[in-house]
Amino acid sequence: MTTLEIILLILVVLGLAAGFALGYFIRVKTHEKSLSKANQEAEKIIADAYAEADKIKKDNILEAKREISELKSEAEQDIKERKSVVVELENKLNQREDTLDRRSSNLDRREEMLNTKENKIDEKKAELEQQNNKVEALLKAQEQKLIEIAGLNREDARKIIMDTVRESMKIEIASYIKEEEERARLEVKSKAKNILALAIQKYAGETAGEVTVTTVSLPSEEIKGRIIGREGRNIRAIESLTGVDLIIDDTPEAVVLSGFDPVRREIAKRSLDILVSDGRIHPARIEEVVERCRGDVEMVIREMGEDAVFKTGIGKIHPDLVRLIGRLHFRTSYGQNVLKHSIETAMIAGKLATEIGENEVLARRAGLLHDIGKSVDHEIEGSHVEIGVELATKYHEPKEVIDAIASHHEDVAPKSIIAVLVAAADALSSARPGARSDSLENYTKRLENLEAISNSIKGVQSSFAIQAGREVRVIVNPEEVDDLSTITIARQIKEEIENKLSYPGTIKVTVIREVRSVDVAK
């Protein structure tokens, strides 16, 4: 190998070594650069992770705060409800304490009355013993005189004396019994009046009279044509959906609603008010509005029933009965709202029960349900009394409540004190001034019919309807009618009135027979 070739080989080796060195250097630099880039990306990822962690942490803190707030609200609401329950329990306890205090005072008064009666009995006993001693002394004296004068033996004289004393004592005993009965009758009337006055005074509720509205006012006469619609389609839609007849006549700016169901009339009235105020009247809109109003009225019925149960405090009651109670809000009797009348009857009956020591809550329950049959009496055959008894029996009401419903119009005799109290409270609520109204024409006609029925009976001389038609006084001819016949005439008039007249409450029949002897001194 020549020198030149060796040099070239050395140069080649050196070139390769330099190339390897340069490649290694470039590779190291490239690796360091990529490593630095990777470190930067790792730091960026770590920073993003920290930022995301902070965000998640903040979100979790906010969520925790929201949950804490909700739990706090729920806890406060629970505390509020528990407080209301505690307040209600305290009120009930206070009412029970008041009731116990009143019963205690009543027992004290009764004990005083019993002590007074015992003292009077002791006094009477002493008087009777004194009279007995006097009678015995008198008997001995009369016996001795009779033996001396008449020459009678002891047995004959004793018999005569005993017969004489027996006759005299019979008259005295009869007189004493009559006086005591009259005194007891007066005391009972006085106490009854005091109890009724006290019960009415304690319940000073509003007068429950109101007028049933069956007309819808219109802004103009043109609305009538829109209510009728093309070929009468609108009015037919309203009548078919509500079950109420619309009477559109010459009455200015008014439409009359006619229907036997008061709830249907209320739905129709509300629907027509909305349609008139809205102005859009067509079958589809009518169906939508009627359905909405039906739901609104149903909600009002439920709320009215629950409010009545809450006001009277009668405790748990079947939900169906609550709804039937609410329906009474749309029912009137001689202008008196039946629901308000039922609440008033319940409160008065409760006060009366408290005064005489009976179950106040049971009396209120019977008073609230006494007219429950009127809520559906236009849907079911029978009187509201019969329907009410069936409903109370169906929903397992206490026997006192059923008895009160059955007897509050004296259809049957009451079997419990609660029934008597409810009948009295019902009469008080109906007879309050302004509670019930009647047209002048019907009122005058009823008075005329009362007098005509009374005058048609043989032996009646004249008759007079008084106390707003609640009593009729009949004067009979004393030459044709004796004292016993007056009882028969009173019963005949009573039966004629029941068969021929329709009237609220009761009518008292009083027959008077008077004999006058007149002479003139000259």
KAVEN-V124592 format. One record per pair of residues at least 24 apart in sequence whose ideal C-beta (glycine too) atoms are under 6 Angstrom apart, sorted by the first residue. I is the first residue (numbers start at 0). J is the second residue. D is the distance in whole Angstrom. If there is no record, write none. Layout:
i->{I I}
j->{J J}
d->{D D}
This chain:
i->{102 105 194 198 198 198 201 202 202 202 204 206 206 207 207 207 207 207 207 208 208 208 208 208 209 210 211 213 214 214 215 215 215 216 217 222 223 225 233 236 236 237 240 241 241 241 243 259 260 261 261 262 265 265 266 266 266 300 300 301 303 307 310 311 311 311 313 313 317 320 323 323 326 327 330 333 333 333 334 334 335 335 337 337 340 341 341 343 344 344 344 347 347 348 348 348 351 352 357 361 361 362 362 364 365 365 365 365 366 366 368 369 369 369 369 384 384 429 448 452 452 453 456 456 456 469 470 471 472 473 474 475 477 477 485 485}
j->{356 356 354 347 350 351 350 346 347 350 343 433 434 335 336 339 340 343 434 334 335 433 434 436 336 334 331 256 253 255 254 268 271 253 252 275 247 280 280 282 285 285 289 266 267 289 267 377 377 329 330 329 296 329 292 293 296 325 326 325 328 342 342 345 363 367 363 364 394 394 371 374 374 374 373 435 437 503 435 436 434 435 370 373 428 367 370 428 424 425 428 424 427 420 421 424 420 420 416 399 417 417 420 400 400 403 417 421 421 424 400 403 404 407 421 408 410 504 500 495 496 492 488 491 492 506 507 508 509 510 511 512 512 514 510 512}
d->{6 6 5 5 4 5 5 5 5 6 5 4 6 5 5 4 5 6 6 5 6 5 5 6 5 6 5 5 5 5 5 6 5 6 5 6 5 5 5 4 5 6 4 6 4 6 4 5 6 4 6 5 6 5 5 5 5 4 6 6 4 6 6 5 5 5 5 4 4 5 6 4 4 5 5 4 6 5 6 4 5 5 6 5 5 5 5 4 5 5 5 4 6 5 5 4 5 6 6 6 6 5 5 6 4 4 5 5 5 6 6 6 5 5 5 6 6 6 6 5 6 5 6 6 6 6 4 6 5 5 5 5 5 5 4 5}
